[in-house]
Amino acid sequence: MQQVIYILCALTSLLCAILLFRGHARTGLQLLFWSGMCFSAITITNALLFIDLVIYPQGDLRPWRSGVTLVAYLMLLYGLIVESK
């Protein structure tokens, strides 16, 4: 059951990223672009979680997952700071 939840989380983040990029293409708002980039990185994090816990359980991808998550939130934070000016 855990495998299904991990896959659904990754697919949901991917769908959010696609919708945010479509919104950016339609309106040109930069905040939508940075939010799409954040969700793209969160999708990668969810894929790494699936790989770490299901496909390769004897390995430890926690540092990679944490690094990608940090980059995701830094991109969103950058977008929020730039758009507030």
C-alpha positions in Angstrom: 0.0 0.0 0.0 2.9 2.4 0.7 4.1 2.0 -2.9 0.8 3.3 -4.2 0.9 6.3 -1.9 4.4 7.2 -3.0 3.5 7.0 -6.6 0.3 9.0 -6.1 2.3 11.7 -4.3 4.8 11.9 -7.2 2.0 12.0 -9.8 0.1 14.7 -7.8 3.2 16.9 -7.6 3.9 16.4 -11.3 0.3 17.4 -12.2 0.6 20.5 -10.0 3.9 21.4 -11.8 2.3 21.0 -15.2 -0.7 23.1 -14.3 1.5 25.8 -12.8 3.7 25.9 -16.0 0.5 26.1 -18.1 -0.7 29.0 -16.0 2.6 30.7 -16.4 2.6 30.2 -20.2 -0.9 31.6 -20.4 -0.5 34.6 -18.0 3.3 35.2 -17.9 3.3 35.5 -14.1 6.8 34.7 -12.8 5.4 33.4 -9.4 3.7 30.6 -11.3 7.0 29.8 -13.0 8.9 29.6 -9.7 6.0 27.6 -8.1 6.2 25.2 -11.1 9.9 24.8 -10.6 9.4 24.1 -6.9 6.8 21.4 -7.6 9.1 19.9 -10.3 11.7 19.4 -7.7 9.2 18.0 -5.2 8.3 15.5 -7.9 11.9 14.5 -8.0 12.0 14.2 -4.2 8.9 11.9 -4.3 10.5 9.8 -7.0 13.7 9.5 -4.9 11.6 8.5 -1.9 10.0 5.7 -3.9 13.4 4.6 -5.2 14.9 4.8 -1.7 12.2 2.9 0.2 10.7 0.5 -2.4 13.2 -0.2 -5.2 16.5 0.1 -3.3 15.7 -0.3 0.5 19.2 -1.2 1.5 20.6 2.1 0.3 20.1 5.5 1.9 19.1 8.4 -0.4 18.0 10.6 2.5 20.8 13.2 1.8 19.8 13.4 -1.8 16.1 13.7 -1.0 16.9 16.5 1.6 19.1 18.3 -0.9 16.5 18.3 -3.6 13.8 19.4 -1.2 16.0 22.3 0.0 16.5 23.4 -3.6 12.8 23.2 -4.2 11.9 25.5 -1.3 14.8 27.8 -2.1 13.4 28.3 -5.6 10.0 29.0 -4.2 11.4 31.4 -1.7 13.4 33.2 -4.4 10.3 33.5 -6.5 8.3 35.0 -3.6 11.1 37.5 -2.8 11.5 38.6 -6.4 7.8 38.9 -7.0 7.2 41.0 -3.8 9.4 43.8 -5.1 
